[in-house]
Amino acid sequence: MGESLPGATGTNKECVFCAIASGSRPAHRVLERETCMAFLDARPLFPGHVLLVPRTHRATLVDLPSNDAAPFVEAAQALCVAIEDGLGADGTFVGINNRVSQSVAHLHVHIVPRRRGDGLRGFFWPRQPYESDAEAASFAERIRRALH
């Protein structure tokens, strides 16, 4: 996929998520797969907030090899179902930070149980509309060009 960052592969001895994945640091594990695993977030938004991580150190989603992407997304899907069924949640919030606001520089997906009226308002930051349809079209065009 994208260009890997220095130290984006293997095991990072200073990474808390690598330590959890290797078993050298305890965590409340909820899912174990060959290429990824999930555990409870130590500082949850709501009880049952889970973090899904690749077992190999990858800094961001861009660093995840394409052959690991499908199993990673399948694990996230399974966790969404398990959180809804197991906790009686109405739904889930699924989110990834890449670099900015990434508290641990190891790819992790937040899967948070949601209930109607739980107080969590959409995204965690203010949303801003485009000034015009032309501005929106300009941003869309810039992204399309960068994809090719």
C-alpha positions in Angstrom: 0.0 0.0 0.0 1.8 3.2 1.2 5.4 3.7 1.9 6.3 2.2 5.3 7.6 4.5 8.0 10.9 3.7 9.7 10.2 1.1 12.3 6.8 0.3 11.0 7.3 -3.4 10.9 8.3 -6.2 13.2 8.1 -5.6 17.0 8.9 -2.3 18.6 10.3 -2.9 22.1 9.0 0.4 23.3 5.5 0.0 22.0 2.8 -0.9 24.6 0.6 -2.6 22.0 3.5 -4.8 20.8 4.1 -5.8 24.4 0.4 -6.7 24.7 0.5 -8.6 21.4 3.6 -10.6 22.5 2.0 -11.4 25.9 4.7 -9.5 27.9 2.2 -7.0 29.1 -1.2 -8.0 30.5 -4.5 -6.9 28.9 -8.1 -8.1 28.9 -8.0 -9.9 25.5 -11.2 -10.5 23.6 -10.0 -11.8 20.2 -7.0 -13.7 19.0 -6.2 -14.1 15.3 -3.0 -15.0 13.5 -2.4 -11.5 12.2 -4.3 -9.4 14.8 -5.8 -9.3 18.3 -8.2 -7.2 20.3 -8.3 -6.2 24.0 -10.2 -3.8 26.2 -9.1 -0.2 26.2 -7.6 0.6 29.6 -9.3 4.1 29.4 -12.6 3.3 27.7 -15.2 5.8 26.5 -17.8 3.3 27.6 -17.4 -0.2 29.2 -16.6 -2.7 26.4 -14.5 -0.3 24.4 -12.1 -2.5 22.4 -8.9 -1.9 20.6 -8.0 -4.0 17.6 -4.3 -4.1 16.6 -2.2 -6.0 14.1 0.3 -8.3 15.9 3.2 -6.9 13.8 4.0 -3.3 14.5 2.4 -1.0 12.0 2.3 2.6 12.7 -0.7 3.6 10.6 -3.4 2.1 8.4 -1.3 3.0 5.4 1.5 0.7 6.7 -0.8 -2.4 6.9 0.0 -4.7 4.0 -2.9 -5.3 1.7 -2.9 -9.1 2.4 -3.5 -8.3 6.1 -6.2 -5.7 5.4 -9.0 -8.2 4.7 -8.5 -10.3 7.9 -8.1 -7.0 9.9 -11.4 -5.7 8.7 -13.1 -9.1 9.1 -11.9 -9.0 12.8 -13.4 -5.5 13.2 -16.7 -6.7 11.8 -16.8 -9.7 14.1 -16.0 -7.4 17.1 -18.9 -5.0 16.1 -21.3 -8.0 16.1 -19.9 -9.4 19.4 -20.1 -6.0 21.1 -23.7 -5.5 20.1 -24.8 -9.1 20.9 -22.7 -9.6 24.0 -23.3 -6.2 25.6 -26.7 -5.5 24.3 -25.4 -2.3 22.6 -27.6 -0.5 20.0 -24.6 -0.1 17.7 -20.9 0.7 17.7 -18.6 3.6 16.8 -15.5 2.5 14.8 -12.6 4.8 14.5 -8.9 5.0 13.6 -6.5 7.9 14.1 -3.5 8.0 11.7 -0.6 10.0 13.4 -2.7 13.0 14.6 -4.4 12.1 18.0 -2.8 8.6 17.8 -2.0 8.1 21.5 0.1 4.9 20.7 2.0 4.9 17.4 0.7 1.4 16.5 -2.3 1.0 14.3 -5.4 0.5 16.4 -9.1 0.5 15.7 -11.4 1.7 18.4 -14.6 -0.2 18.6 -16.9 1.4 21.1 -20.3 0.2 22.2 -23.1 2.8 21.6 -26.5 3.2 23.1 -29.1 5.7 22.1 -28.9 8.7 24.4 -25.4 7.7 25.7 -24.2 11.3 25.3 -21.6 10.7 22.7 -22.2 13.2 19.9 -21.2 11.9 16.5 -17.5 12.8 15.9 -15.6 14.2 18.9 -14.8 17.5 17.2 -16.8 20.3 15.7 -18.0 19.8 12.1 -17.8 22.6 9.6 -19.7 22.8 6.3 -18.0 23.7 3.0 -18.4 27.4 2.2 -19.9 26.5 -1.2 -20.5 23.6 -3.6 -17.5 24.9 -5.6 -15.2 24.5 -2.6 -16.5 21.0 -2.0 -15.9 20.1 -5.7 -12.4 21.5 -5.4 -11.5 19.3 -2.4 -13.1 16.2 -4.2 -11.0 16.9 -7.3 -7.8 17.3 -5.3 -8.4 13.9 -3.7 -9.3 12.2 -7.0 -6.1 13.5 -8.6 -4.0 12.2 -5.7 -5.5 8.7 -6.1 -4.2 8.3 -9.6 
